[in-house]
Amino acid sequence: MNRSGLFLVSIASAQLLSRLSQQEVIGLLSENGFEVDVQQISFHATYERLSIEDARELRQKIAEVVHGATILVVADRLPEDSQQPLLKILEELPRNMQLILITPPSATILPTVISRAVGSFAIKLEEQEGEFTQKNLESLHKKDPELYKHSLITFGKQLLARITAAASLKNPARAQLYSNTLKLIERIPSARSAKMIGDYLLNIDRLTRR
């Protein structure tokens, strides 16, 4: 397989990917059949939210990297406007350079970026059953609001998949309501707003399990 160019890696995890160490990221890739030459890694950039300014700075850093290097970029959130500078990076990427972009499944990547990828991989980390409970989420909300919001997105996606698959709940309007709720989570301005939406999702979860 050609190991040069852009590789898109989606990692489903309850924790923020930007908090994984370089060693942990390389380990996950290796365990799932994607070998990375540690000696070739030029730098490892992590972002909870990749902004336009971050993408522009990243472009400058990559321009200074020697050919043949590997670059790891991890972003928990990848706004559409920040992907425009990312396209410029891909247009200028040397043929023998490897760029590995790692995001969670909740990230929406532009088709123009996807079309430039030479490979894509999906990794799902094992999570303990019952992790998303009222008690656990409330505890997480107090300790780490940002991780709490990330966990809500993961929980919301799992919930949406389950309730839309249930024959008794195949309601397009209702499914769209839940989908809009997930989009709202990604844009909420405060931890308090996240808590309100979290309680709403947990209530839906309880009702649909009866």
Summary of the structure (lengths in Angstrom):
residues: 210
radius of gyration: 18.6
end to end distance: 48.7
largest distance: 58.5
contacts: 604
relative contact order: 0.15
helix: 53%
strand: 17%
